[in-house]
Amino acid sequence: MSRFLNKKYWSLKEYTPGEQPQDQQYIKLNTNESPYPPSKSVLDAVNSEEVSRLNLYSDPECKLLKNKLAQIYDVESKNIYVSNGSDDILNFSFMAFCGDEVEALFPEISYGFYKVYADLYGVKYKRVPLKDDFTIDIDDYCNQNKFIVIANPNAPTGIALTLEEIEKIVKTNPDNIVLIDEAYVDFGADSAYNLTKKYDNLLVVMTYSKSRSLAGARLGFAIGNEEIIKDLEKIKFSTNPYSINRLTLLAGVAALESDNYYKDNAKKIIEARAYTVSELEKLGFSILPSKANFVFAKADFISGEDLYKELKTKGILVRHFTDEKIKDFNRITIGTKEQMQKLIETITLIKGEVK
């Protein structure tokens, strides 16, 4: 770091994104992207004529996209907030809804950015251990009087809470925001967005990066009470009103107009996930019950780190974490059926080599 960096950031440990190596072609099963391209309507919307208009600012209020999202999710546009990826919403939420005497509470094993944002803003927080089976004990989150953040399904475990469990957490913390991060909800979990009509302290955050094949476009949105949305807009308009570019806004609307295409892709990924789980279990893996577009798997014949390294040398990327509690696991993104067959073939080869 330079000598000019503010001292309060010297100890900040930044988020580490999944690697994007350029040294060779890989089957990328490490960053939970969709293996399928955007829909034709998205490609048609982002055309040369629209590119020629990049000299103009985008709509800072994102009216067309908000109206379309409101229609899809059966809420009012005033209940929709859109941002440059769901990470921006998480960022602004830590900035806006905790601090001073409001502490944050989130699982010890979960999305790594929660801790980073808390540290960035000097927020006091508690990381709650998961149970031995890697599930969340909802009693740990009831009556806490804190800003609560839970990924559902959780990452990297893939395990989901039920709507009844989420409602209990929201109901017992009426004076603080409960943020449910639903990046992976379209792969088998139940969304809590309808509960925002009943509880004014619930914020549900979603993304286009996973099921809607727009990770590179950077687009996320949140559903919540009108006053919460106004709070987020206040932060946005105090930082960067034009944070979503013109082409991304067009792509976001077009993706919603081809919703069935993405639902069909999600079904394919769910089917490929079931195939992958079955085949990995035959090879001696223990796998957590996933409702996401990835599985969290541990082999009985090789360490998590060594499997990650062996797969990488053979052209397949998965995600390995060094935390002591999960170092024996790898998070494996679910790609196409063909990609998962290649993964199984490669792991079978590795298993033969280590015996």
N, C-alpha and C positions, 0 to 999 in steps of 0.2 A: 504494500500500500504506500501511497505517497505521504509525505509529511503534511500535506494540506487537508487530508481527510479529517473531518470532525472526529474528535476522540470518542464520542459516544458510539461511533460505528466501528471502532477498531476491533471489538470482540464479536461483531456480527458474523455469524456463519451463514452464508448465503445458500439458497436452494440449489441443489445439483440436478439439472434436467437429465433425462435419459440421453445416452450418448448417440451422436449422429456421425459416425466415422465415414470418411470419404475414400478410404484406401482401397476398397473393393466393393462389389455388389453383395449385399446381405439380404437374407430374409429377416425383415425387421419385426421382431416380436417383443420389443422392449419398451415401447412408449404408448401403447394402447390406442394407436391410430386405427381407423377403419381400413380394412384391406380393399375396400371398394371405392371407386372414384365418385365425385359428386354427380348428381343426376344431370340428365341432358338439359333440363330446364335451367339449371344453374350455369352450365357451360354456355347456353344460348344467351342468358342474361348478361354475362360478363363478356360482352362482345367489343369489337373494335370501335364501334360508335361510342359506347360508354367509356372506353379507355380514353378516347379523344376529349372527354369532358373532365379529365382529371385536373385540369387547370382550375376547376371550381371546387369550392368547399363542399363537404358532405352536409346533410341535414343534421344539425346538432341535436334536434329533438327526436330524430329517427321515427317520424310519425308512421310511415307506411309499414315499417317492420313491427312497431309496437301494435298497430291495429291488427296486423295479420296474426301475431302471436296471441293477442287477446281473443281473437276469433277461434284459434286452434284450441286454446286452453280454457275457453268459456269464462273469461274474466273481463274486466274493463281495461282499456289501455292505460288508465291511471295506475293500475296495479302491476304494470310491467316496467322493468328497468333493463336497458341493454347496454352492453359494455364490450370493450376490447378483450374478449376472452373472459371466462368465468374467474380467472385469477385476479383480474382487476376488481371484480365485485368482492371477492374475499379480501383483497387489499383494502378497499374503501370501507368495508364493514369493520375490520379491525380498527381502522382509523376513526370511524364514526361512532361505533357502538360500545367501545370499551376504553379503558383508561381511567384516570383519576381513581374513583373507588369501585369501578366495575372491572372485575377480573375476568379472564377468559378460562374456559374449560373445554378440553377436547381429549380424544383418546391418545394414549402414549404411542400406540402404533397406528398411524393414519397418514394422511397426505402431509408430506414434509413441509409444505409452505405455511401451515398453520403456526408452527413454532417460529418460522422466519418472520412472519408478519408481526407476531407478538413481540419478538425481540426488536424488530425495526422500530416499532412505536413505543417501546419501553413499557409494554403492558404486562402486568403481573398475570401469571397463568399457572394452571395445574394440568399436568398430563396424567390422565387416568389409565392405569393398567387394564388391559383386557383380561378376561377370564382365561383359564388354562386352555380352553378350546378356541381361543382367539375371538370369542364373541364379546359384544358390549353388554355390560350389566347396566340396564337402564336405571336401576335404583341409584347408581352413582351420579346420575344426572338430574334427579328429581329434587325439587326444593333447594336448589343451589344458589339462587340469586346471583347468577353469573352470566356472562355472554357465552353461550354454548354453541359449539361448532361440531357437527357430526357429518361425516361423509356416509351416504347411504345409496348403494352399497359402499362399505368401507374399502379403502385402499391402503395397503396392497392385498388385504385378505379376500375381498370380494363378497364378504358376508353381509347380508342385509337385515335391517330391522323391519318389523311389521308396522303398518299404519297405526295400530293400537298402541304400540310401544312409543312411537314418535309422539302421538297425541298426549300420552301420559307425561312425557318430558315437557312438552309445550305448555300443557295445562298447569303443571306444578311450578312453572317459572314465569308467572304472568308479568313481572316487572322488568324482564330483560329479554333481549332478542335471542331466539333459538334459530340458528342458521343450519339448514339441512342442505348439504352439498350433494346434488344428484347428478354428478357428471356421468355416472354409469347406469342410471335408473332404467334406461330403455332396453336393457338386456335381461329383464326378468324380475326386477323389484317393482314395488308400488310407489308411485309418486305421491308426495304429501301436498301437492299444490292446492288441492281442494280444501285442505284444512286452513289455508290462508283466509278463506271466506268466514271462518268461524273464530279464528284467533288473530288478534292484531299484533302479536309479538313473534310471528313465524315468518321467516324469509326462506324461500326455496330457490336455490341457485342451480341453473342448468347450463349446458354448453352445446355448441355445434361441433365440437372437436371430435367426439366419439361416434355416436350413432348417425350423425348427419354429415360425416365425411368432409368437414371443413376445418380441420386442425390448423392448416396453414393460413386460413382466412382470419383467424382470431376473432371469434364472436361468442359471447355468452349473454345470458339474460337471467333475470330474477323475477319472481312473483311474490307479492306481499301486499300488506296494507298500504293504502295511499300515502300515509304520513311517512312510513319507512322509505318508500320509493322517493319521496320528496327529499328525504335526508341524503340518499345516495346521489340524487341529481344535484344537490347542493355541493357535494364534494366533487362530482364530475365537472360542473361548471366553474369550479374554483381551481381546477387543474388543467383539463384539456377538453373543451366542449366538442372538438372534432376528433375524438379518439377512435371513431369507427369510420373507415374510409368509404368512399362512394361505392366501390365495387363489392366490398364486403356486405354493405347494406342490401345491394341488389341480390347478391348470392343468398343472403339470409331469407329474403322474401321468396325467391324462387325455390329454395329448398323446402319451404313450408307448403308450396303449391304442388310439390311432388312427394308428399308425405308417405304415400304407399310404397314408393321406391325404397325409402329408408327403413320402413317397417319390414319389408321383405328382406332387406339386407340384415337387419337385426335378427330375424328368424334364422337366416343362414348361419350367422355367427353363433347363435344359441345351439343349433344343431352341431356345428363344428366343435363347440365347447364340450358337448356331451360325448362326442367321439373321442376328443382328446383326453378327457377324464378317464374314460373306459380304457383306452390304450395305455395311458401312463400307469394306471393302477395295475394293469397286467405286467408292467415292467418293474413293479415294486415301489411305486410312488405313493405317498400319502398326500391327499389333496383336500384343501378346505372347500366347503360347499359354496360355490361362487354364483352370484347373480349379476356378474359384470362381464365385460368382454375380455377377461383374462382369468387365469387360474393361478393359485398360489400353491406351489408343489414342492415336495421334499422327497428326495430319493433315498433308498436304503442302501445303495451301493457306492455312492460318491457324494462328496460334500457339495454344498450349494455353490461355493466359489469355484471349485474345480469343474463342475458341470457347466457353469457359465463360461469359463475359459475354454473348455473343450468345444462347446458349441460355437463360440466365436471363431476359433481357428478353422472350423468347418463351415463358416459362412452363415451362421444363425445367431442373431442377437436376442438375448432375454435380459431381464433386469434382475440384478443381484444387489441385496442390501447388506451392509456390514453390521447393523445393529445386532447385538449379542442374542437377542430373543428370536430373531428371524434369519440369522445368517445361514441356516441350513436350507432355507427355502429359495426358490426363484419365482419371480412373477413372469408368467408367460402370456403375452397377448394372444388372443385368438384371431388367427387370420383366415384365409380361405381353407376349404377342406384340403386342397392340394398342398398348401403350405404346412398344415398340421400333419399331413401324412409324411412330408419330408422331415419334419421335426421328429416324429416317432421313429422313422428309419434311421435318422442320425443318432438319436439317443440309444437305440438298439445296438448300433455299431459301437458307440462309446462304452456301453455296458459290457460288450464282448471284449473290448480292449482292456478294461480295468480288471477283468477276472484273471 
